[in-house]
Amino acid sequence: MSMSYGDQALAQLRSLIAVVDGELARSPPSPELRVAWGRMVEILALGPAPELRECPTCKEVGMRAATRCGRCWSALRPVAGP
């Protein structure tokens, strides 16, 4: 089964994973819970949050690598470096 999530849902999942990781670190879980949690995070395979930038024309936030704004369609200059 394949699932896809919107950007907002992915951001919420990353945030929730960080919270649960923090709680698990404060109160060590059973080995079984640690393995199950690690497997679930691995299956979700969210990766790092995408890099974003603001459109200089309309101020909409979009993907850093975009060549056009998703809102106003203005051409965007490439961003140098990481």
N, CA, C and O atoms as a Maestro MAE file, in Angstrom:
{
 s_m_m2io_version
 :::
 2.0.0
}

f_m_ct {
 s_m_title
 :::
 protein
 m_atom[328] {
  # First column is atom index #
  i_m_mmod_type
  r_m_x_coord
  r_m_y_coord
  r_m_z_coord
  i_m_residue_number
  s_m_chain_name
  s_m_pdb_residue_name
  s_m_pdb_atom_name
  i_m_atomic_number
  :::
  1 25 0.842 -1.172 0.000 1 A "MET " " N  " 7
  2 3 0.000 0.000 0.000 1 A "MET " " CA " 6
  3 2 0.894 1.244 0.000 1 A "MET " " C  " 6
  4 15 1.821 1.351 0.802 1 A "MET " " O  " 8
  5 25 0.611 2.155 -0.884 2 A "SER " " N  " 7
  6 3 1.389 3.384 -0.979 2 A "SER " " CA " 6
  7 2 0.521 4.552 -0.537 2 A "SER " " C  " 6
  8 15 -0.645 4.659 -0.916 2 A "SER " " O  " 8
  9 25 1.114 5.425 0.272 3 A "MET " " N  " 7
  10 3 0.372 6.586 0.757 3 A "MET " " CA " 6
  11 2 1.184 7.825 0.438 3 A "MET " " C  " 6
  12 15 2.415 7.795 0.447 3 A "MET " " O  " 8
  13 25 0.490 8.909 0.157 4 A "SER " " N  " 7
  14 3 1.195 10.173 -0.010 4 A "SER " " CA " 6
  15 2 0.520 11.203 0.878 4 A "SER " " C  " 6
  16 15 -0.687 11.150 1.116 4 A "SER " " O  " 8
  17 25 1.312 12.127 1.357 5 A "TYR " " N  " 7
  18 3 0.831 13.141 2.274 5 A "TYR " " CA " 6
  19 2 1.137 14.515 1.697 5 A "TYR " " C  " 6
  20 15 2.103 14.674 0.950 5 A "TYR " " O  " 8
  21 25 0.334 15.490 2.031 6 A "GLY " " N  " 7
  22 3 0.616 16.858 1.639 6 A "GLY " " CA " 6
  23 2 1.750 17.433 2.466 6 A "GLY " " C  " 6
  24 15 2.156 16.855 3.475 6 A "GLY " " O  " 8
  25 25 2.259 18.585 2.027 7 A "ASP " " N  " 7
  26 3 3.382 19.213 2.723 7 A "ASP " " CA " 6
  27 2 3.071 19.497 4.188 7 A "ASP " " C  " 6
  28 15 3.930 19.314 5.051 7 A "ASP " " O  " 8
  29 25 1.850 19.942 4.473 8 A "GLN " " N  " 7
  30 3 1.488 20.259 5.857 8 A "GLN " " CA " 6
  31 2 1.467 18.995 6.712 8 A "GLN " " C  " 6
  32 15 1.927 19.008 7.854 8 A "GLN " " O  " 8
  33 25 0.940 17.916 6.169 9 A "ALA " " N  " 7
  34 3 0.907 16.656 6.915 9 A "ALA " " CA " 6
  35 2 2.321 16.140 7.171 9 A "ALA " " C  " 6
  36 15 2.605 15.623 8.251 9 A "ALA " " O  " 8
  37 25 3.208 16.277 6.187 10 A "LEU " " N  " 7
  38 3 4.592 15.843 6.373 10 A "LEU " " CA " 6
  39 2 5.280 16.665 7.454 10 A "LEU " " C  " 6
  40 15 6.024 16.118 8.268 10 A "LEU " " O  " 8
  41 25 5.042 17.953 7.468 11 A "ALA " " N  " 7
  42 3 5.625 18.810 8.505 11 A "ALA " " CA " 6
  43 2 5.109 18.399 9.879 11 A "ALA " " C  " 6
  44 15 5.875 18.361 10.842 11 A "ALA " " O  " 8
  45 25 3.817 18.090 9.978 12 A "GLN " " N  " 7
  46 3 3.242 17.655 11.256 12 A "GLN " " CA " 6
  47 2 3.822 16.312 11.689 12 A "GLN " " C  " 6
  48 15 4.112 16.111 12.868 12 A "GLN " " O  " 8
  49 25 3.993 15.395 10.740 13 A "LEU " " N  " 7
  50 3 4.593 14.100 11.077 13 A "LEU " " CA " 6
  51 2 6.014 14.262 11.589 13 A "LEU " " C  " 6
  52 15 6.392 13.640 12.582 13 A "LEU " " O  " 8
  53 25 6.815 15.103 10.913 14 A "ARG " " N  " 7
  54 3 8.188 15.339 11.379 14 A "ARG " " CA " 6
  55 2 8.190 15.905 12.794 14 A "ARG " " C  " 6
  56 15 9.004 15.511 13.629 14 A "ARG " " O  " 8
  57 25 7.279 16.824 13.053 15 A "SER " " N  " 7
  58 3 7.187 17.435 14.379 15 A "SER " " CA " 6
  59 2 6.783 16.404 15.433 15 A "SER " " C  " 6
  60 15 7.359 16.370 16.521 15 A "SER " " O  " 8
  61 25 5.814 15.578 15.121 16 A "LEU " " N  " 7
  62 3 5.364 14.551 16.064 16 A "LEU " " CA " 6
  63 2 6.455 13.520 16.329 16 A "LEU " " C  " 6
  64 15 6.621 13.067 17.462 16 A "LEU " " O  " 8
  65 25 7.194 13.148 15.294 17 A "ILE " " N  " 7
  66 3 8.294 12.199 15.476 17 A "ILE " " CA " 6
  67 2 9.338 12.788 16.417 17 A "ILE " " C  " 6
  68 15 9.860 12.083 17.280 17 A "ILE " " O  " 8
  69 25 9.642 14.062 16.259 18 A "ALA " " N  " 7
  70 3 10.610 14.716 17.144 18 A "ALA " " CA " 6
  71 2 10.121 14.708 18.588 18 A "ALA " " C  " 6
  72 15 10.910 14.475 19.504 18 A "ALA " " O  " 8
  73 25 8.839 14.957 18.803 19 A "VAL " " N  " 7
  74 3 8.276 14.958 20.163 19 A "VAL " " CA " 6
  75 2 8.379 13.567 20.776 19 A "VAL " " C  " 6
  76 15 8.835 13.421 21.910 19 A "VAL " " O  " 8
  77 25 7.958 12.545 20.035 20 A "VAL " " N  " 7
  78 3 7.990 11.183 20.568 20 A "VAL " " CA " 6
  79 2 9.439 10.743 20.819 20 A "VAL " " C  " 6
  80 15 9.729 10.106 21.832 20 A "VAL " " O  " 8
  81 25 10.349 11.085 19.892 21 A "ASP " " N  " 7
  82 3 11.763 10.760 20.122 21 A "ASP " " CA " 6
  83 2 12.261 11.384 21.426 21 A "ASP " " C  " 6
  84 15 12.969 10.739 22.199 21 A "ASP " " O  " 8
  85 25 11.888 12.634 21.664 22 A "GLY " " N  " 7
  86 3 12.287 13.312 22.894 22 A "GLY " " CA " 6
  87 2 11.741 12.629 24.132 22 A "GLY " " C  " 6
  88 15 12.452 12.463 25.124 22 A "GLY " " O  " 8
  89 25 10.485 12.233 24.076 23 A "GLU " " N  " 7
  90 3 9.869 11.550 25.216 23 A "GLU " " CA " 6
  91 2 10.501 10.180 25.446 23 A "GLU " " C  " 6
  92 15 10.704 9.772 26.589 23 A "GLU " " O  " 8
  93 25 10.811 9.472 24.367 24 A "LEU " " N  " 7
  94 3 11.453 8.165 24.519 24 A "LEU " " CA " 6
  95 2 12.850 8.302 25.116 24 A "LEU " " C  " 6
  96 15 13.300 7.424 25.852 24 A "LEU " " O  " 8
  97 25 13.531 9.390 24.804 25 A "ALA " " N  " 7
  98 3 14.865 9.616 25.366 25 A "ALA " " CA " 6
  99 2 14.794 9.944 26.853 25 A "ALA " " C  " 6
  100 15 15.693 9.579 27.610 25 A "ALA " " O  " 8
  101 25 13.728 10.634 27.279 26 A "ARG " " N  " 7
  102 3 13.589 11.005 28.698 26 A "ARG " " CA " 6
  103 2 13.207 9.822 29.558 26 A "ARG " " C  " 6
  104 15 13.639 9.731 30.707 26 A "ARG " " O  " 8
  105 25 12.417 8.925 29.034 27 A "SER " " N  " 7
  106 3 11.947 7.774 29.782 27 A "SER " " CA " 6
  107 2 12.209 6.529 28.942 27 A "SER " " C  " 6
  108 15 11.369 6.147 28.127 27 A "SER " " O  " 8
  109 25 13.353 5.897 29.129 28 A "PRO " " N  " 7
  110 3 13.727 4.782 28.259 28 A "PRO " " CA " 6
  111 2 12.608 3.751 28.105 28 A "PRO " " C  " 6
  112 15 12.072 3.250 29.094 28 A "PRO " " O  " 8
  113 25 12.266 3.443 26.861 29 A "PRO " " N  " 7
  114 3 11.207 2.469 26.595 29 A "PRO " " CA " 6
  115 2 11.736 1.041 26.632 29 A "PRO " " C  " 6
  116 15 12.938 0.810 26.758 29 A "PRO " " O  " 8
  117 25 10.830 0.105 26.522 30 A "SER " " N  " 7
  118 3 11.239 -1.293 26.407 30 A "SER " " CA " 6
  119 2 11.958 -1.476 25.070 30 A "SER " " C  " 6
  120 15 11.731 -0.709 24.134 30 A "SER " " O  " 8
  121 25 12.808 -2.469 24.978 31 A "PRO " " N  " 7
  122 3 13.493 -2.725 23.707 31 A "PRO " " CA " 6
  123 2 12.509 -2.964 22.556 31 A "PRO " " C  " 6
  124 15 12.760 -2.564 21.420 31 A "PRO " " O  " 8
  125 25 11.396 -3.616 22.864 32 A "GLU " " N  " 7
  126 3 10.397 -3.891 21.827 32 A "GLU " " CA " 6
  127 2 9.782 -2.597 21.285 32 A "GLU " " C  " 6
  128 15 9.586 -2.457 20.078 32 A "GLU " " O  " 8
  129 25 9.479 -1.657 22.180 33 A "LEU " " N  " 7
  130 3 8.919 -0.383 21.751 33 A "LEU " " CA " 6
  131 2 9.941 0.394 20.933 33 A "LEU " " C  " 6
  132 15 9.591 0.983 19.910 33 A "LEU " " O  " 8
  133 25 11.197 0.405 21.366 34 A "ARG " " N  " 7
  134 3 12.249 1.118 20.632 34 A "ARG " " CA " 6
  135 2 12.382 0.559 19.218 34 A "ARG " " C  " 6
  136 15 12.497 1.327 18.263 34 A "ARG " " O  " 8
  137 25 12.368 -0.774 19.068 35 A "VAL " " N  " 7
  138 3 12.479 -1.404 17.746 35 A "VAL " " CA " 6
  139 2 11.260 -1.066 16.898 35 A "VAL " " C  " 6
  140 15 11.405 -0.717 15.726 35 A "VAL " " O  " 8
  141 25 10.070 -1.163 17.462 36 A "ALA " " N  " 7
  142 3 8.845 -0.873 16.710 36 A "ALA " " CA " 6
  143 2 8.824 0.589 16.265 36 A "ALA " " C  " 6
  144 15 8.463 0.886 15.127 36 A "ALA " " O  " 8
  145 25 9.209 1.502 17.159 37 A "TRP " " N  " 7
  146 3 9.244 2.933 16.818 37 A "TRP " " CA " 6
  147 2 10.251 3.199 15.696 37 A "TRP " " C  " 6
  148 15 9.948 3.918 14.744 37 A "TRP " " O  " 8
  149 25 11.435 2.623 15.808 38 A "GLY " " N  " 7
  150 3 12.448 2.801 14.774 38 A "GLY " " CA " 6
  151 2 11.992 2.261 13.430 38 A "GLY " " C  " 6
  152 15 12.254 2.863 12.389 38 A "GLY " " O  " 8
  153 25 11.314 1.133 13.454 39 A "ARG " " N  " 7
  154 3 10.804 0.534 12.207 39 A "ARG " " CA " 6
  155 2 9.724 1.418 11.589 39 A "ARG " " C  " 6
  156 15 9.699 1.602 10.372 39 A "ARG " " O  " 8
  157 25 8.837 1.963 12.410 40 A "MET " " N  " 7
  158 3 7.778 2.827 11.899 40 A "MET " " CA " 6
  159 2 8.366 4.080 11.252 40 A "MET " " C  " 6
  160 15 7.938 4.473 10.167 40 A "MET " " O  " 8
  161 25 9.333 4.705 11.902 41 A "VAL " " N  " 7
  162 3 9.980 5.903 11.341 41 A "VAL " " CA " 6
  163 2 10.680 5.554 10.037 41 A "VAL " " C  " 6
  164 15 10.648 6.328 9.080 41 A "VAL " " O  " 8
  165 25 11.312 4.387 10.004 42 A "GLU " " N  " 7
  166 3 11.987 3.932 8.788 42 A "GLU " " CA " 6
  167 2 10.991 3.741 7.642 42 A "GLU " " C  " 6
  168 15 11.274 4.132 6.509 42 A "GLU " " O  " 8
  169 25 9.848 3.152 7.919 43 A "ILE " " N  " 7
  170 3 8.828 2.923 6.893 43 A "ILE " " CA " 6
  171 2 8.263 4.245 6.385 43 A "ILE " " C  " 6
  172 15 8.018 4.399 5.188 43 A "ILE " " O  " 8
  173 25 8.056 5.195 7.286 44 A "LEU " " N  " 7
  174 3 7.552 6.501 6.862 44 A "LEU " " CA " 6
  175 2 8.550 7.200 5.938 44 A "LEU " " C  " 6
  176 15 8.146 7.910 5.018 44 A "LEU " " O  " 8
  177 25 9.844 7.006 6.175 45 A "ALA " " N  " 7
  178 3 10.914 7.543 5.325 45 A "ALA " " CA " 6
  179 2 10.665 8.995 4.938 45 A "ALA " " C  " 6
  180 15 10.682 9.337 3.755 45 A "ALA " " O  " 8
  181 25 10.434 9.842 5.927 46 A "LEU " " N  " 7
  182 3 10.116 11.240 5.657 46 A "LEU " " CA " 6
  183 2 11.308 12.034 5.159 46 A "LEU " " C  " 6
  184 15 11.145 12.973 4.380 46 A "LEU " " O  " 8
  185 25 12.490 11.675 5.595 47 A "GLY " " N  " 7
  186 3 13.666 12.438 5.203 47 A "GLY " " CA " 6
  187 2 13.628 13.824 5.818 47 A "GLY " " C  " 6
  188 15 12.729 14.139 6.598 47 A "GLY " " O  " 8
  189 25 14.597 14.649 5.470 48 A "PRO " " N  " 7
  190 3 14.634 16.002 6.032 48 A "PRO " " CA " 6
  191 2 13.538 16.879 5.430 48 A "PRO " " C  " 6
  192 15 13.049 16.618 4.331 48 A "PRO " " O  " 8
  193 25 13.172 17.894 6.149 49 A "ALA " " N  " 7
  194 3 12.184 18.855 5.627 49 A "ALA " " CA " 6
  195 2 12.774 19.552 4.399 49 A "ALA " " C  " 6
  196 15 13.974 19.821 4.361 49 A "ALA " " O  " 8
  197 25 11.945 19.845 3.402 50 A "PRO " " N  " 7
  198 3 12.461 20.518 2.211 50 A "PRO " " CA " 6
  199 2 12.920 21.939 2.533 50 A "PRO " " C  " 6
  200 15 12.379 22.597 3.422 50 A "PRO " " O  " 8
  201 25 13.921 22.394 1.799 51 A "GLU " " N  " 7
  202 3 14.386 23.764 1.967 51 A "GLU " " CA " 6
  203 2 13.427 24.691 1.233 51 A "GLU " " C  " 6
  204 15 13.021 24.418 0.103 51 A "GLU " " O  " 8
  205 25 13.073 25.789 1.890 52 A "LEU " " N  " 7
  206 3 12.107 26.730 1.333 52 A "LEU " " CA " 6
  207 2 12.733 28.107 1.153 52 A "LEU " " C  " 6
  208 15 13.779 28.414 1.724 52 A "LEU " " O  " 8
  209 25 12.071 28.922 0.350 53 A "ARG " " N  " 7
  210 3 12.464 30.320 0.199 53 A "ARG " " CA " 6
  211 2 11.242 31.132 -0.157 53 A "ARG " " C  " 6
  212 15 10.206 30.591 -0.544 53 A "ARG " " O  " 8
  213 25 11.375 32.438 -0.021 54 A "GLU " " N  " 7
  214 3 10.277 33.357 -0.283 54 A "GLU " " CA " 6
  215 2 10.406 33.936 -1.689 54 A "GLU " " C  " 6
  216 15 11.505 34.293 -2.115 54 A "GLU " " O  " 8
  217 25 9.297 34.030 -2.404 55 A "CYS " " N  " 7
  218 3 9.290 34.659 -3.720 55 A "CYS " " CA " 6
  219 2 9.515 36.163 -3.526 55 A "CYS " " C  " 6
  220 15 8.826 36.786 -2.718 55 A "CYS " " O  " 8
  221 25 10.463 36.750 -4.249 56 A "PRO " " N  " 7
  222 3 10.716 38.184 -4.087 56 A "PRO " " CA " 6
  223 2 9.576 39.055 -4.615 56 A "PRO " " C  " 6
  224 15 9.487 40.230 -4.261 56 A "PRO " " O  " 8
  225 25 8.713 38.501 -5.447 57 A "THR " " N  " 7
  226 3 7.619 39.274 -6.034 57 A "THR " " CA " 6
  227 2 6.377 39.277 -5.149 57 A "THR " " C  " 6
  228 15 5.866 40.337 -4.787 57 A "THR " " O  " 8
  229 25 5.887 38.065 -4.797 58 A "CYS " " N  " 7
  230 3 4.614 37.988 -4.061 58 A "CYS " " CA " 6
  231 2 4.766 37.555 -2.607 58 A "CYS " " C  " 6
  232 15 3.795 37.564 -1.851 58 A "CYS " " O  " 8
  233 25 5.977 37.177 -2.215 59 A "LYS " " N  " 7
  234 3 6.299 36.759 -0.842 59 A "LYS " " CA " 6
  235 2 5.747 35.382 -0.464 59 A "LYS " " C  " 6
  236 15 5.794 35.012 0.710 59 A "LYS " " O  " 8
  237 25 5.234 34.626 -1.412 60 A "GLU " " N  " 7
  238 3 4.781 33.257 -1.161 60 A "GLU " " CA " 6
  239 2 5.997 32.390 -0.848 60 A "GLU " " C  " 6
  240 15 7.059 32.572 -1.443 60 A "GLU " " O  " 8
  241 25 5.847 31.461 0.069 61 A "VAL " " N  " 7
  242 3 6.939 30.547 0.412 61 A "VAL " " CA " 6
  243 2 6.813 29.312 -0.471 61 A "VAL " " C  " 6
  244 15 5.734 28.735 -0.604 61 A "VAL " " O  " 8
  245 25 7.932 28.914 -1.073 62 A "GLY " " N  " 7
  246 3 7.942 27.747 -1.950 62 A "GLY " " CA " 6
  247 2 9.257 27.006 -1.853 62 A "GLY " " C  " 6
  248 15 10.122 27.351 -1.047 62 A "GLY " " O  " 8
  249 25 9.399 26.000 -2.668 63 A "MET " " N  " 7
  250 3 10.593 25.172 -2.671 63 A "MET " " CA " 6
  251 2 11.824 25.990 -3.067 63 A "MET " " C  " 6
  252 15 11.767 26.808 -3.985 63 A "MET " " O  " 8
  253 25 12.918 25.761 -2.376 64 A "ARG " " N  " 7
  254 3 14.160 26.500 -2.618 64 A "ARG " " CA " 6
  255 2 14.665 26.281 -4.038 64 A "ARG " " C  " 6
  256 15 15.213 27.207 -4.635 64 A "ARG " " O  " 8
  257 25 14.498 25.089 -4.596 65 A "ALA " " N  " 7
  258 3 15.024 24.756 -5.918 65 A "ALA " " CA " 6
  259 2 14.101 25.173 -7.061 65 A "ALA " " C  " 6
  260 15 14.445 24.979 -8.227 65 A "ALA " " O  " 8
  261 25 12.946 25.736 -6.752 66 A "ALA " " N  " 7
  262 3 11.985 26.102 -7.804 66 A "ALA " " CA " 6
  263 2 12.554 27.156 -8.741 66 A "ALA " " C  " 6
  264 15 13.337 28.016 -8.336 66 A "ALA " " O  " 8
  265 25 12.146 27.073 -9.993 67 A "THR " " N  " 7
  266 3 12.563 28.067 -10.979 67 A "THR " " CA " 6
  267 2 11.454 29.078 -11.263 67 A "THR " " C  " 6
  268 15 11.687 30.119 -11.876 67 A "THR " " O  " 8
  269 25 10.242 28.751 -10.805 68 A "ARG " " N  " 7
  270 3 9.097 29.671 -10.917 68 A "ARG " " CA " 6
  271 2 8.286 29.599 -9.626 68 A "ARG " " C  " 6
  272 15 8.204 28.553 -8.981 68 A "ARG " " O  " 8
  273 25 7.697 30.720 -9.270 69 A "CYS " " N  " 7
  274 3 6.842 30.770 -8.081 69 A "CYS " " CA " 6
  275 2 5.554 30.006 -8.371 69 A "CYS " " C  " 6
  276 15 4.973 30.147 -9.447 69 A "CYS " " O  " 8
  277 25 5.118 29.213 -7.430 70 A "GLY " " N  " 7
  278 3 3.890 28.447 -7.581 70 A "GLY " " CA " 6
  279 2 2.638 29.298 -7.483 70 A "GLY " " C  " 6
  280 15 1.555 28.843 -7.854 70 A "GLY " " O  " 8
  281 25 2.761 30.511 -6.997 71 A "ARG " " N  " 7
  282 3 1.600 31.394 -6.841 71 A "ARG " " CA " 6
  283 2 1.493 32.416 -7.980 71 A "ARG " " C  " 6
  284 15 0.453 32.520 -8.631 71 A "ARG " " O  " 8
  285 25 2.573 33.166 -8.214 72 A "CYS " " N  " 7
  286 3 2.499 34.247 -9.201 72 A "CYS " " CA " 6
  287 2 3.227 33.920 -10.504 72 A "CYS " " C  " 6
  288 15 3.167 34.700 -11.455 72 A "CYS " " O  " 8
  289 25 3.899 32.802 -10.558 73 A "TRP " " N  " 7
  290 3 4.624 32.322 -11.729 73 A "TRP " " CA " 6
  291 2 5.806 33.205 -12.121 73 A "TRP " " C  " 6
  292 15 6.281 33.117 -13.253 73 A "TRP " " O  " 8
  293 25 6.281 34.036 -11.235 74 A "SER " " N  " 7
  294 3 7.470 34.828 -11.519 74 A "SER " " CA " 6
  295 2 8.676 33.896 -11.647 74 A "SER " " C  " 6
  296 15 8.781 32.905 -10.925 74 A "SER " " O  " 8
  297 25 9.581 34.220 -12.566 75 A "ALA " " N  " 7
  298 3 10.817 33.449 -12.685 75 A "ALA " " CA " 6
  299 2 11.664 33.724 -11.444 75 A "ALA " " C  " 6
  300 15 11.781 34.864 -10.993 75 A "ALA " " O  " 8
  301 25 12.250 32.662 -10.905 76 A "LEU " " N  " 7
  302 3 13.083 32.762 -9.707 76 A "LEU " " CA " 6
  303 2 14.525 32.465 -10.073 76 A "LEU " " C  " 6
  304 15 14.806 31.519 -10.809 76 A "LEU " " O  " 8
  305 25 15.430 33.271 -9.561 77 A "ARG " " N  " 7
  306 3 16.859 33.055 -9.789 77 A "ARG " " CA " 6
  307 2 17.310 31.850 -8.968 77 A "ARG " " C  " 6
  308 15 16.835 31.642 -7.851 77 A "ARG " " O  " 8
  309 25 18.221 31.064 -9.519 78 A "PRO " " N  " 7
  310 3 18.760 29.932 -8.747 78 A "PRO " " CA " 6
  311 2 19.437 30.429 -7.471 78 A "PRO " " C  " 6
  312 15 20.059 31.491 -7.455 78 A "PRO " " O  " 8
  313 25 19.307 29.653 -6.421 79 A "VAL " " N  " 7
  314 3 19.942 29.984 -5.156 79 A "VAL " " CA " 6
  315 2 21.305 29.303 -5.126 79 A "VAL " " C  " 6
  316 15 21.400 28.094 -5.339 79 A "VAL " " O  " 8
  317 25 22.342 30.059 -4.866 80 A "ALA " " N  " 7
  318 3 23.692 29.496 -4.857 80 A "ALA " " CA " 6
  319 2 23.979 28.762 -3.561 80 A "ALA " " C  " 6
  320 15 23.531 29.165 -2.488 80 A "ALA " " O  " 8
  321 25 24.730 27.682 -3.676 81 A "GLY " " N  " 7
  322 3 25.214 26.957 -2.502 81 A "GLY " " CA " 6
  323 2 24.147 26.264 -1.705 81 A "GLY " " C  " 6
  324 15 22.955 26.398 -1.980 81 A "GLY " " O  " 8
  325 25 24.595 25.506 -0.693 82 A "PRO " " N  " 7
  326 3 23.663 24.752 0.155 82 A "PRO " " CA " 6
  327 2 22.918 25.585 1.146 82 A "PRO " " C  " 6
  328 15 22.109 25.060 1.911 82 A "PRO " " O  " 8
  :::
 }
 m_bond[327] {
  # First column is bond index #
  i_m_from
  i_m_to
  i_m_order
  :::
  1 1 2 1
  2 2 3 1
  3 3 4 2
  4 3 5 1
  5 5 6 1
  6 6 7 1
  7 7 8 2
  8 7 9 1
  9 9 10 1
  10 10 11 1
  11 11 12 2
  12 11 13 1
  13 13 14 1
  14 14 15 1
  15 15 16 2
  16 15 17 1
  17 17 18 1
  18 18 19 1
  19 19 20 2
  20 19 21 1
  21 21 22 1
  22 22 23 1
  23 23 24 2
  24 23 25 1
  25 25 26 1
  26 26 27 1
  27 27 28 2
  28 27 29 1
  29 29 30 1
  30 30 31 1
  31 31 32 2
  32 31 33 1
  33 33 34 1
  34 34 35 1
  35 35 36 2
  36 35 37 1
  37 37 38 1
  38 38 39 1
  39 39 40 2
  40 39 41 1
  41 41 42 1
  42 42 43 1
  43 43 44 2
  44 43 45 1
  45 45 46 1
  46 46 47 1
  47 47 48 2
  48 47 49 1
  49 49 50 1
  50 50 51 1
  51 51 52 2
  52 51 53 1
  53 53 54 1
  54 54 55 1
  55 55 56 2
  56 55 57 1
  57 57 58 1
  58 58 59 1
  59 59 60 2
  60 59 61 1
  61 61 62 1
  62 62 63 1
  63 63 64 2
  64 63 65 1
  65 65 66 1
  66 66 67 1
  67 67 68 2
  68 67 69 1
  69 69 70 1
  70 70 71 1
  71 71 72 2
  72 71 73 1
  73 73 74 1
  74 74 75 1
  75 75 76 2
  76 75 77 1
  77 77 78 1
  78 78 79 1
  79 79 80 2
  80 79 81 1
  81 81 82 1
  82 82 83 1
  83 83 84 2
  84 83 85 1
  85 85 86 1
  86 86 87 1
  87 87 88 2
  88 87 89 1
  89 89 90 1
  90 90 91 1
  91 91 92 2
  92 91 93 1
  93 93 94 1
  94 94 95 1
  95 95 96 2
  96 95 97 1
  97 97 98 1
  98 98 99 1
  99 99 100 2
  100 99 101 1
  101 101 102 1
  102 102 103 1
  103 103 104 2
  104 103 105 1
  105 105 106 1
  106 106 107 1
  107 107 108 2
  108 107 109 1
  109 109 110 1
  110 110 111 1
  111 111 112 2
  112 111 113 1
  113 113 114 1
  114 114 115 1
  115 115 116 2
  116 115 117 1
  117 117 118 1
  118 118 119 1
  119 119 120 2
  120 119 121 1
  121 121 122 1
  122 122 123 1
  123 123 124 2
  124 123 125 1
  125 125 126 1
  126 126 127 1
  127 127 128 2
  128 127 129 1
  129 129 130 1
  130 130 131 1
  131 131 132 2
  132 131 133 1
  133 133 134 1
  134 134 135 1
  135 135 136 2
  136 135 137 1
  137 137 138 1
  138 138 139 1
  139 139 140 2
  140 139 141 1
  141 141 142 1
  142 142 143 1
  143 143 144 2
  144 143 145 1
  145 145 146 1
  146 146 147 1
  147 147 148 2
  148 147 149 1
  149 149 150 1
  150 150 151 1
  151 151 152 2
  152 151 153 1
  153 153 154 1
  154 154 155 1
  155 155 156 2
  156 155 157 1
  157 157 158 1
  158 158 159 1
  159 159 160 2
  160 159 161 1
  161 161 162 1
  162 162 163 1
  163 163 164 2
  164 163 165 1
  165 165 166 1
  166 166 167 1
  167 167 168 2
  168 167 169 1
  169 169 170 1
  170 170 171 1
  171 171 172 2
  172 171 173 1
  173 173 174 1
  174 174 175 1
  175 175 176 2
  176 175 177 1
  177 177 178 1
  178 178 179 1
  179 179 180 2
  180 179 181 1
  181 181 182 1
  182 182 183 1
  183 183 184 2
  184 183 185 1
  185 185 186 1
  186 186 187 1
  187 187 188 2
  188 187 189 1
  189 189 190 1
  190 190 191 1
  191 191 192 2
  192 191 193 1
  193 193 194 1
  194 194 195 1
  195 195 196 2
  196 195 197 1
  197 197 198 1
  198 198 199 1
  199 199 200 2
  200 199 201 1
  201 201 202 1
  202 202 203 1
  203 203 204 2
  204 203 205 1
  205 205 206 1
  206 206 207 1
  207 207 208 2
  208 207 209 1
  209 209 210 1
  210 210 211 1
  211 211 212 2
  212 211 213 1
  213 213 214 1
  214 214 215 1
  215 215 216 2
  216 215 217 1
  217 217 218 1
  218 218 219 1
  219 219 220 2
  220 219 221 1
  221 221 222 1
  222 222 223 1
  223 223 224 2
  224 223 225 1
  225 225 226 1
  226 226 227 1
  227 227 228 2
  228 227 229 1
  229 229 230 1
  230 230 231 1
  231 231 232 2
  232 231 233 1
  233 233 234 1
  234 234 235 1
  235 235 236 2
  236 235 237 1
  237 237 238 1
  238 238 239 1
  239 239 240 2
  240 239 241 1
  241 241 242 1
  242 242 243 1
  243 243 244 2
  244 243 245 1
  245 245 246 1
  246 246 247 1
  247 247 248 2
  248 247 249 1
  249 249 250 1
  250 250 251 1
  251 251 252 2
  252 251 253 1
  253 253 254 1
  254 254 255 1
  255 255 256 2
  256 255 257 1
  257 257 258 1
  258 258 259 1
  259 259 260 2
  260 259 261 1
  261 261 262 1
  262 262 263 1
  263 263 264 2
  264 263 265 1
  265 265 266 1
  266 266 267 1
  267 267 268 2
  268 267 269 1
  269 269 270 1
  270 270 271 1
  271 271 272 2
  272 271 273 1
  273 273 274 1
  274 274 275 1
  275 275 276 2
  276 275 277 1
  277 277 278 1
  278 278 279 1
  279 279 280 2
  280 279 281 1
  281 281 282 1
  282 282 283 1
  283 283 284 2
  284 283 285 1
  285 285 286 1
  286 286 287 1
  287 287 288 2
  288 287 289 1
  289 289 290 1
  290 290 291 1
  291 291 292 2
  292 291 293 1
  293 293 294 1
  294 294 295 1
  295 295 296 2
  296 295 297 1
  297 297 298 1
  298 298 299 1
  299 299 300 2
  300 299 301 1
  301 301 302 1
  302 302 303 1
  303 303 304 2
  304 303 305 1
  305 305 306 1
  306 306 307 1
  307 307 308 2
  308 307 309 1
  309 309 310 1
  310 310 311 1
  311 311 312 2
  312 311 313 1
  313 313 314 1
  314 314 315 1
  315 315 316 2
  316 315 317 1
  317 317 318 1
  318 318 319 1
  319 319 320 2
  320 319 321 1
  321 321 322 1
  322 322 323 1
  323 323 324 2
  324 323 325 1
  325 325 326 1
  326 326 327 1
  327 327 328 2
  :::
 }
}
